[in-house]
Each structure stands twice: as structure tokens, then as C-alpha cells.
Amino acid sequence: MVTIYKIPVLASHHCPRSISLMLKIAWSSVYAHPLPPEHRFPMEKYTLLPEQLLYEGTVRECNFFEPVPVAEQYIINTHTTGYWHRLAQLQLSPAEIRRTGFPLSAALVRREVTIARRHHSRRPLMPSIRSRHEHCGGTHHAFTDRGEGFCLLNDMAIAANYLSGKRVGPQDTDYRPGRSPG
């Protein structure tokens, strides 16, 4: 069971099959990473949105699933080994940390690794469900050798590499000047 603040999210067997197979939403408590007061990133949206969806009846508890962290092999298939090891060991330079926009911590790295897995943790579900959504904005602004724009890992490139079985470079279609790794 996952708890979204006061709302318990139960396993899908507590929902009628027709409802639980219609929509799956990846959500984890690690998405709502604590940040210093007055930080400019709106982290609270990761707890407010699922609460609101449940409150208004748009989804039921059984529509949520919790992704597990991505295996290191998929990270290294997308990002340089040197960057990944510096990130995982919390050894980024102050300039690299500043570029990400987040204070670096083990919990933040765990969050990014979990976000990166959400795309392919639902792969076995794909044939049987009609729609899949992520409740965490993509972390697709990371480059192969550095993080940037509130992104430490490129979740979309990791998922593409995993699903295709080949190395796929990051392609950013969410264009913002100065924030495109693709």
C-alpha cells in the first residue's frame, strides 16, 4: 500500500478489473522530495495532484502503481559511466549541482532513479491497459554527461533505450531556449 498523504492507495485487486485496467498512473512518495523553504521548484504538486484526482473521483486508488528504481545498466546505457558514478556517489562539482537546480542528496538521486523507471515498469501492463500516465513531470532535460533544468537523469532516453534494446540519444520536444539536450 502506498499512502498519498492521508489517502491510501491499494493494490489493483481492490478495484473492478474494468476500472483498474483502464488507466494506470505511476506514483511514488519519493516524487515529492523535500526541498529547502522558498525553493523555486513546485515540488508540492506531486502530492497535491493525486490527492485532487482521488478527491474529485477522476481516478480510484487502484489506478496508481508504484514504480521501482531503474537498474544501473539502463542508466549507463544512456548516460556516461563517469557522470552516473559521480552522481550516485554524490560527487558532482558545485557548478554541476547548480546547473541541476536542486541541492544534491542521496534521496534526490533515489527519486530520479525511480522516476526513470516508471516508463518501463509498466511495460508488462501495456497490452492489457488502455492508457498509461506518469504523475511526475519528465526529467528529460538531462544530457548524457550532466544534469540540467531540474533533471539529473534523462528518463525519456532511458525508457527509449530500454524499450528499443538499443542506445537512443535524448530528444527533447519540450523546447525551452537553452534547455535542449537533443
Beta strands, then each sheet from edge to edge (+ up, - down):
strand 1: 2-4
strand 2: 7-9
strand 3: 23-26
strand 4: 64-65
strand 5: 131-134
sheet 1: 1+ 2-
sheet 2: 4+ 3+ 5+
end
